[in-house]
């Protein structure tokens, strides 16, 4: 049984990290290049909740699997999962509200915070994979 769990974790972490890096470096910039600002904003508001949900579910599955092998690494993935939930349910709404109200200062601050969370999650996932 542990061999299956190890293989699941070793598969899911790179899958998640690779997907998120691809989204951030290829998909998001292409959206801004290909669509006018109004449609880009509309598209991103539809896709980001799905990205966060997908990432949160995969992170939680990794955490549950890691629990049977290393509770500390599992805890790190619970923190990663909470980051996706917070970003989806709280931060994204505040970012959208700031954009709608044309509050650029608040928007930039919150967006920067979301990027810091995202990068921290990526770094933590890579560290867990290396330590695992």
N, C-alpha and C positions, 0 to 999 in steps of 0.2 A: 504493500500500500504506500509506504513513504516514497518509493521510486516514482509512482504515478504522480504524487503530490509535487515532488521535486520537478518532474518534467512539466507539469502544468504551470508552475511558477516560473520556470526557466523559459517557457514559451510566452506567457502572458506579459511579463514585464517588458521584454523588448518589443512585443506587439504594441503595447500601450505607448511606450516611449517613442517608438518609431512613428506611430500614427499621429501623436501630438506634435512631434517635431515637423512632420510632413505638413500637417495642418497649418502650423505657425509660419513655416518658411515658404510654402508653395501655395496652399489654398487661399489663405487670408490675403496675401499680397496680390494674387491673381484676381480676387474679387474686387479689390480697389482699382486695379488697372482696367478690368473688363466692364465694370458697371459704373453708372453715374452715382454720385454720393447718396442720393435718396434710395436707389435700389440696393446699393451696397449695404447701407444701414439696415434696410428691411431684411435682406438675406442674412446678414450676420445675426440679427435679433432672432431669426428662426433657427439658425444652425448652432449657435453657441449653447443654448439650453440642452440640445441633443448631445453635443460634444461633452459637456459637463456631466450629463446623466450617464452616457456611455463610459466615460472615464471613471466616474464614481462607482458604477457597478463593477467594472473590471477590477478597480482597486480593492473593492470590498471582497471580491472573490479571491484575489491574491492574498489579502489579509487573512481570510478564513483558512486558506490552504497553508499559509505560513504558520498559523497558530499551532498546527500539529508538529511543526519542526523547530521553530524558534519564536518564542512569544515576543521577544524584543523587536525583531524584524516585523512581526505581525502588527505590533503596536505602531511602528513607523508607518505602515500602510493604512492603519486606521486614521492616523493624522492626515495622511494624503487624501483619504476618502472624505474626511471632514472638510478639508480644503475645497474639494469639488462641490460638496453640498453648500458650503458657505458662499462660494463664488456663484453658484447657480441660483440659490434661493435669496441671497441678500445682496451681495456685491453687484451682480449684473443688473438688478433692478435699480439700484442707486446710480449706477453708471448711465443706464438708459434715461433715468429721470433727469440727471444733470445735463445730458445731451439734449433732451427735449426742451429743457428750460434754458438752453444756450448758456449754461454756467460752465464756461470753459475751464476755469481754475479748478473747480470741484471735479469736473470730468477728467482732466489730466491727472489729478491727484489719485482718484479712484482707479483710473485705468493703469497708472503706474503700479499701484498696490496690487491689482489683479495680475500684472505681469510678474511682479516679485513672487507672488504666490505660485504662479505657473512655473517659473524657473526653479523655485525651491522644490516643488513637487518633482520636476524632472531630475534635479540633482539627487534628491532623496531616493528616487527609484533606481537611478544608476548606482548609487552607493549600496543600496540593499542588494542589487543584482551582483555587484562585486563581492560583497561580504557573504552572500549566499553561496 
